Amino acid sequence: MADTTLQSLTKAQTTRESKGRNVIRFPENYCVIDTETTGLSPDWDHLIEVAAVRFSGGKEVARFSSLIQPPRNWAGAFVDEFIADLTGITNEMLETAPQPTEVLSELASFIGDTTVVGHYVIFDIHFLYDSFVRYLGRPFPNDYVDTLRFSRKLHPEISRHRLADVVKKYGIVHNGAHRALGDVEATAACYDMLKAEALERYGSEEEFQKAFRRGCNGSRSGKSHSVKASDIQGRA
C-alpha cells in the first residue's frame, strides 16, 4: 500500500465520528466479517462482496454472503483485471449482483449491534461505514476485534502478519483466499487459535488487555502494536 493511501485511511478514520471502538476482547457472541473491494481506498473504491458468520457462545449459528454490484469505473467495467484475477470475481458475475442498498440492509439486520471480528478489520470497517452512510443513511457503529493485533502481540517473530501468515503459523486450511466467505472461515479459525494461546499465556482476558496497555505505555514490552504497512500489503 502506498504511503498516500495510508494517509488517506488515517485521515478518513478521524472523520468517522460514530465508528465503533477497536477493543481487546474475547466476546462469546460475535460476527466474523470480511469484504472484497474494487481497490484499497474507501474514498473512491467500492465493495464487491461481503460475508459474515455469526457465533453465539463460541459456536457458529448463521452465515451471510453476497456479491455487491459497484458503480462502473471510467472504462465501463465493475472491476479491473488485477482485482478480477486476485479475487476471481469477474465483471460478468457483478453484472447480475444485487445492489448495495439491498445487500447492506440485509447485512445490517444480520449483524445487529454485535461486536465484529476480522483480520486487519479496520479496512473492512472503513468500507462498511462509508457504504452504510452512502446507501443506508446511517453509520456502522459496531465495536471490532482485530486478529492482526493479537497476532502481532503473541508472535512478534513473524515478519508479516497477513491472514496468510497467521494461517500458516497455525496450520489452518484456507480455502477460497481472497473471497469474503473463505477469508471469514480462515479468520474465525485464527481467532480461536489466538484466543486459546492468549488465555494460556496470560491466564485471562484481563491480563491480556493489561499487556496491551503496558505496550502502549512503553514499559515492559517496550514495543508498539500499531499496524505496519507491510502487514496490510495484499491483506491475505
Residue pairs with C-beta under 8 A, 6 or more apart in sequence:
1 40
1 229
1 232
1 233
3 229
5 40
5 41
6 229
6 232
8 41
8 43
9 41
9 42
9 122
9 123
9 126
12 42
12 43
12 126
12 130
13 19
13 122
13 126
16 126
16 129
16 130
16 139
17 139
18 139
18 141
19 125
19 129
19 139
19 140
19 141
20 116
20 125
20 140
20 141
20 142
20 143
20 144
21 143
21 144
22 122
22 143
22 144
22 145
22 146
22 149
23 115
23 143
23 144
23 145
24 145
24 149
24 208
24 209
24 212
25 115
25 143
25 145
25 205
25 209
26 145
26 195
26 198
26 199
26 205
27 115
27 117
27 145
28 55
28 56
28 57
28 58
29 55
29 56
29 57
29 114
29 115
30 54
30 55
30 114
30 115
30 116
30 117
30 145
31 52
31 53
31 54
31 55
31 110
31 111
31 114
31 115
31 116
31 117
32 52
32 53
32 55
32 116
32 117
32 118
32 184
32 187
32 188
32 191
33 50
33 51
33 52
33 111
33 116
33 117
33 118
33 121
33 124
33 128
33 184
34 50
34 51
34 52
34 118
34 119
34 124
34 180
34 181
34 183
34 184
34 187
35 47
35 49
35 50
35 51
35 123
35 124
35 127
35 128
35 180
36 47
36 48
36 49
36 50
36 87
36 89
36 178
36 179
36 180
37 45
37 46
37 47
37 48
37 83
37 127
38 45
38 46
38 48
38 70
38 73
38 78
38 79
38 80
38 83
39 45
39 83
40 123
42 126
42 127
42 129
42 130
45 127
46 68
46 70
46 71
46 100
46 131
47 68
47 70
47 100
47 127
47 128
47 131
48 67
48 68
48 69
48 70
48 78
48 79
48 83
48 87
48 89
48 94
48 97
49 65
49 66
49 67
49 68
49 87
49 89
49 179
49 180
50 64
50 65
50 66
50 68
50 103
50 104
50 107
50 128
50 180
51 63
51 64
51 65
51 66
51 179
51 180
51 181
51 183
51 184
52 63
52 64
52 65
52 107
52 110
52 111
52 116
52 184
53 60
53 62
53 63
53 64
53 181
53 184
53 185
53 188
54 60
54 61
54 62
54 63
54 64
54 110
54 111
54 114
55 61
55 188
58 192
60 188
62 110
63 181
64 106
64 107
64 110
65 180
65 181
66 97
66 98
66 103
66 106
66 107
67 89
67 93
67 94
67 97
67 98
67 103
68 97
68 98
68 99
68 100
68 103
68 104
69 78
69 94
69 95
69 97
69 98
69 99
69 100
70 78
70 79
70 94
70 100
72 78
73 79
73 80
77 91
78 91
78 94
78 95
79 87
79 89
79 90
79 91
79 94
83 89
84 90
84 91
86 178
87 178
87 179
88 178
88 179
89 179
100 131
100 134
100 135
101 135
101 136
104 128
104 131
104 132
104 135
104 136
105 136
107 128
108 132
108 136
111 142
113 141
113 142
114 142
115 142
115 143
115 144
115 145
116 125
116 142
116 143
116 144
116 145
117 144
117 145
117 147
117 187
117 188
117 191
118 124
118 125
118 144
118 145
118 146
118 147
118 187
119 146
119 147
119 148
119 163
119 166
119 183
119 187
119 190
119 235
120 146
120 148
120 162
120 163
120 227
120 231
120 232
120 235
121 144
121 145
121 146
121 147
121 148
122 144
122 146
122 227
123 232
123 235
125 140
125 144
128 140
129 139
129 140
131 140
132 138
132 139
132 140
133 139
145 191
147 166
147 187
147 190
147 191
147 194
148 161
148 166
148 227
148 231
149 212
149 225
149 227
150 191
150 194
150 195
150 198
151 158
151 161
151 165
151 166
151 169
151 190
151 194
152 158
152 161
152 225
152 231
153 198
153 211
153 212
153 215
153 225
154 194
154 197
154 198
154 201
155 161
155 169
156 223
158 165
158 166
158 169
159 230
160 230
160 231
160 233
161 231
162 231
162 233
162 234
162 235
162 236
163 174
163 177
163 183
163 186
163 187
163 190
163 235
163 236
164 174
164 177
164 234
164 236
166 172
166 190
166 194
167 174
167 186
167 189
167 190
170 189
170 190
170 193
172 186
172 189
172 190
172 193
174 182
174 183
174 185
174 186
175 182
175 185
176 182
176 183
176 185
177 183
177 186
177 236
178 236
183 236
198 205
198 208
199 205
199 208
202 208
202 211
211 220
211 221
212 225
214 220
214 221
215 221
215 222
215 223
215 224
215 225
216 224
216 225
